[in-house]
């Protein structure tokens, strides 16, 4: 009888250990709360690891001035493709491996032209984003290196999406923390110089980040080829299948469009902020890194919900998939609500360590406060959108992004910033309003239930 009170503690510890160390488990049965916990913890750690990339970069680059910070902020990009969750949910690991292999081939085809374009036109791209001449002069090499090495970003996210979709979130976490650790070591050495290694300034940050991510990708490929997790890309899986390719394109095509809609809208937002000078861009860059860092654990819950939706739909359990989303959304609201309050209170002290510019601190702190007001909306919206992705329905999030970002957020940002003379603050308020719109539209679309009948 004496062991009984200790059982819950041992069970909780066992779950946490399994999440961090890694274990292959069936998430189509048993406690949904436990499944969210086991999947979320490594995803949270992975996402935090990714955001530390950005935090470390601007912590060091911030010492180089507003122009260097602006260059980093104008260069950011992201890519994400999800395909494998449904194949694992259906209990077809061989199809998952073949789908993963063809995803990598698609990733190579898509990322290489973009990388070449980035190298050739780095100064022009910065100019299009509204960079001032000083920023172009300081940051062109950084932009060329980061965009030239963008395939590493693509594959790091793509392969981690494969791991997460297969329920091997721990492997994704390990790969990203390896890359992140290397970046933390290389950043100060290459930016400021050490021993025989010359100081490279902001260019060194680009080299450090690209090298670290490349090593992370090599580690991911090692895991896939060895079959450490559920997806094993063996020689047998290295084949091109028309049927798998068609299914992949049916999901990845809208998925890439979803990415482009979101990313291009983000570029327009940065362009609007750049109208108000380097201090505004530098402050916005710092604020975004802080805001994203605070959001990363929340993305872990959203990705956990996506994995549970994919695997439970594949196993023929749509009701369990729906319950998983609502449980994850509720937990997310509690977490982000508390985080949002802290960010509003401590916005300025959080921004100050990254720059000595009083103007950049002012812009950054205001951005943190204003966008933090939308965190409850973020909590619900990100889970709803990721639920569609997990179901293989990438078209619905694309339309949501198009409606809420391009038709609502960007016109609102322009009107507030330019016509009502709110300046960069008008852009910040438009971001907050857009998150409210995404949450509302996402929940309404999710409740309609069409995602339960996805045929991916």
N, C-alpha and C positions, 0 to 999 in steps of 0.2 A: 504493500500500500504506500510505503514511503516514496517509491519511485514515481508514483502517479503525478504529483505536482510538478515534477521536473520534466515530464514528457513533452509538454508544449515548448519549453525552452530548448530542449534537445532537438525537437522537430524543426523549430525556427532556425536554429543554428545549422542544422543539417541542410536545410533549404538554401541558406545563404552560402554555405560552403560549396554546395553543388553548383550554385549560380556562378561563383567566382572561379572555382577550379575547373568546372565544365563537366557535363554529363549528358548522355544521349537519353532523352526522355520523350514519352508520348504525351503531348499537350492536348489531345482530343478527348481526354477523360480526366476525372478527378476534379479537385478544387480549382476553380477559375482564378480565385485570388492568389493561390499558390503559384499557378502558371504565370500570372502577370508578374509576381515577385521574382520567380526564378529567371524569367526572360528579361525583365527590366533591369536588374542589377548589373549584369555585364554590359547591356546596351547603354545604361547610364554612364558607366565607367568609360565605355568606348567613346561616347559622345563628349564627355568631359575631356577625355584625352584629345579629341579633335579640336575642341575649342581652346585648349591650352596652346595648341600650335599658334593660333592667332594672338592669344594673350602674350605669350613669350615674344613673338615677333614685334608687337607694338611696344612692349615694355622696353626692349632694347632700341628699336628704331625711333621711339619717341625722343630719345636723347639727341637725335640728329636734326630735330626741328620739324616745323609744321609741314614743309614741303615733302619731306621723306614720309611722314605719316599720311599725308594726302595721297602720295603715290601708292602706298600699300593699300589704302582704302579703295582706290579706284581700280585696283588690279584684281580684286577678289573674284572668284568664280566657284561654281559648285555643279556637280553632276551626280545624278542618282538614278539607277535603273533597278527595278525589282521584277523578278520572274519566277524564281524557284519555289516559293512557298507552296503554291498549289501542287506542284509535282510531288513534294515530300508528303503533303497532306493526303495525297492519293496513294501513298505507299509505293512510289515508283522511283527509287533512287537512281536507277540507270538513266531514266529520262531526265532527272534533275542534273546529272553529270553532263549529259549531252547538251541540255539547255544551257548549262553554265559555260561549257566550252564555246558554244556558238555565241553566247553573250560576250565572251572575251574577244572573239573575232570581230563582232559588231563594234565593240568598244574601240578596238584598234583602228578600224576603218573610219569611225566618226572622229576620234580624237586627233589623229595625225594631221589632217588638213588644218584643223583649228590651231594646232601647235605651230605649224609652219607659218600660218597667217600671223600669229602672235609675234613670232620672231621677226618677221619681215616688216611689220607695221606697228611696232610697239609705240613709237612717239606719236604717230597719227591717231592711234586708238586712245591714248591719254588725252590728246587734244580734243577728240570728239566728245570725251566725257567732261570737258570743261576744265581740264587741268591748266593752271597758270604756267607761263614759260619756265619759271623756276622749278616747278614740280616735274615738268617734262624733262628738263635737263638733269635733275637729280634721279628721277625714277625710271627713265626709259630702259636702262640695262636690267633693273629689277623686273620690270614688266615683261621684257623679252625672255628672261630666264624662267620666270614663273609660268608664263603662257607656253613657252617652248617645252617646258616639262609638265604641261597640264595632263598628259597621258598618265602620269603617276597619280594625280588627283583622281582622275576618272577611274583607274583600276583599283585604287585604294577603296573608293566608295563602292564600286561595282562588286568587287569580290567580297567585301564586308556585307553587302546586301545579299549575296549568295549565302554566306555563312548564316546571317540572321534569318533569312527565309527558310533555311534548313533546320533552324532551331539550335545552331551552333554559335550562339551569340558570344560565347566566351572566346572563341577563336578570333572573331572580329575585334574584340577588346584587346587581346594580346598583340595582334598585328599593329593596331593603332598606337598602343602604348609603347611598343618598340620604336616605331617611327617618331613618336613624340619625344621619347627620351633622347634619341639621337639629335633631334632638332634643338632641344634645350642645351645640349653640349656644344653643338656646332655654331649656333647663333652668335654668342658673344665672341667666339674665336674668330669667325670670319667677318663679323661686322666691325670689331674694334682691333683685330689683329692680335697675334700671340706668338712670341718667339720669332721664328723665320717667316711666319705666315703674315702677309701684309694686311692692313685694315682695308676692307672692301666697302665699308659703309652699308647703305641700304641694299646694294647689290649682293653683299654677303648674306643678307637675310634670305634672298631668293635662292642662292646656291644652297644654303643650309637646309631650307625647307624642301627643296626639290630632291636633294641627295637623301635626306631622311625618309621622305615618302617613297623614293625608289627602292630603298632597302626594305621598307615595310611591304611593298608589293612583292619583292622577291621572296620574302618570308611567307606571304599569302600563297604564292604559287607553289612553294615547297609543301605547304600544308595540303593543298588541293591534290598535288601529284602523289603524295604519300598516303592519302586517304585517311588523314587523322580524324576528320569529322565525318558527317553523313554523306557529303558529296565528295566522290573520288573521281577525279578526271584521269582515268587510266588511258592506255593506248586505245582500248576498245571504244572509249567515249569520244576520242578525237576524230569524229566523223561529222560530215555536214549532211544533215537530213532536211529535205524540203518541208516535210510536215512539221518538224520541230522549228525550223526556220520561220515558217509562216506563222506559227503560234507565237514565237518570240517577237516577230515584227508587229503582230497584232497588239501585243502588250507594250513592247518597247517603243513603237512608233508614237502612240499617244503619250507614253511616259516621257519621251524626249521632248515632245511638244509641250507637255506640262512643265518640264524644266525650263525650256526656252521662254515660255510665257512668264514664269516667275522671275527668271534671271534677267530678262530684258526689261521687265518693269523695275527691277532693282537698279539696273543701270540708269534708267531714266530718273529714278529717285536720287541717285548719286549726282547725276547731271544737274538736277534742280538745286541740290545742296551746294554744288560747286559754284553756282551763280553768286554765292555770297562769300567767296574767298577761301583761302587755305585754312584759316582758323575754323571755319564752319565744317569743312571736310575733315580736318584733323579731329575735331571734337566728335563729329558723327562717327568717324572710324573707331575711336576709342569706345564710344557709347555702344556701338553695335557689337563690338567684341565682348563687352561686359554683359550686355543683354543676352547675347547668344550663349555665353558661358552659363548664365543663370537658367537658360531654357534647356540646356542639354539633357539634364536628368529627365525633364519632361518629354523630350524627344525619345528617350529610352522607353518610357511608358507607351508612347504612340507607336513606336516600332514593335513593341511587344504585342500591342493590340493588332497590328497588321499581320504579324506572324500567326497569332491565334485565329484571326479571321481566315487567313489562307489555309491553314492546316485543318481547321474544323469544317470549312466548306468542302475541302477535298475529301474529308471523311464523311460527308453527308450530314453534318450537324449544324445547320444554319442558325438555329435558336441559340446554341451555345456560342457561336461566333458573335451574335448580336449582344448577348449578355456580357461577353468579354469586353466589347467596346464601351458599354455603359459603365462597367466597373472601372476600366482604365480611365475613362473620362472623369469620373467622380474623384478618383485618387489624384488625378492631374490637377483638378480645380483646387483641391485642398492644398497641394504642394505649391502651385504657382501663385495662388492667392497670398500665401504667407511670404513667398519670395518677393512678390510685387510690392508688398508693404515695406519690406526691408530696403528694396532698391529706391523707393520714393524717399525714405528717411535718410539713407546714406549715399545718395547719388554723388554729391560733390566729393566726399572723401574717397570714393571709389575711383573717380576720374583723375584726381590730382596726381597720383604717383606716375602717371603715364606721360605727362608733359609739363613743361614749365611755363607754357603760354597761358596767360590768364583768360584770353578770349577763347582759346580752344577748350579750356576747363569749363567756361560758362556754357558754351554750346553743348559740350558733352554731357554735363550734368543735367541740363534742361531736357536733352533728348532722352536720357535714362529715365527721368521722372515721367515725362509725357507718355513714352511707349510702355512703361510699366503699368499704366492705368489699364492697358488692354490685356494684361496677362491672364485674367479669367477667360477672356474670349480666346486667347491663344490656346489655353488648356483644352477647351472643347474642340476648337476648329482643327488643331493639328491631329487629334485622335480621329475625328471624323474623316478627314482627308486621307490619312494613312490607312484607315479601314477600307476605303475604296481601293487603294493601291494593293493592299493585302488580298483583296478579293479578285484582283486581276482587272478591275475596272479603272483603268487609268484615264478614260475619256471624261468621266464625271469631274474628277479633280481639275482636269485641264479647263473645262468650261467654268468651274468655280473660280479658278485663278484668273481666267480671262475676264469674267464679269467683275470680280471684286478688285482686281488690280488695275486692269486697263480701262474698264468702263467707269469704275468708281474712284479708286485711289488716286490715279495719276491726274485726272482732270481736277479733282478736289485739291490735290497738292499744289497744282499750278495756280488755281484760283486763290487759295489761301496765301500762298507765298508771294505771288506777283500782284494780283488785283486787289487783295485786301491788305497787302503790305505787312504780312506776318513774317516775311523772310523765311529763313530755314525752319523756324518754329512751326510755320504752316505745314511744311513737309512732315515734320514729326507728328503733328496732330492727324494728318491724313493717314499715316501708317497705323495709328491707333484705331481710327475709324474703320479702316479696311479690315483689320483683324476682327472687329465686331461683325462686319458683313460676312466674312468667311465663316465665322462660327454659326451665324444664323442660317445662311444658305446651306452650309455643310450638314447641319443637324436636320434641316427640312428634307434635304435630298436623301440622307441616310435613313430617315424614318419611312420613306417611300418603299424601301426594301428591294429595289431592282437589283442591287449588288448581289443579292442571295442567289440569283440565277445566272451569274456570270459563266460563260462557256469556255473561258481560257484553258 
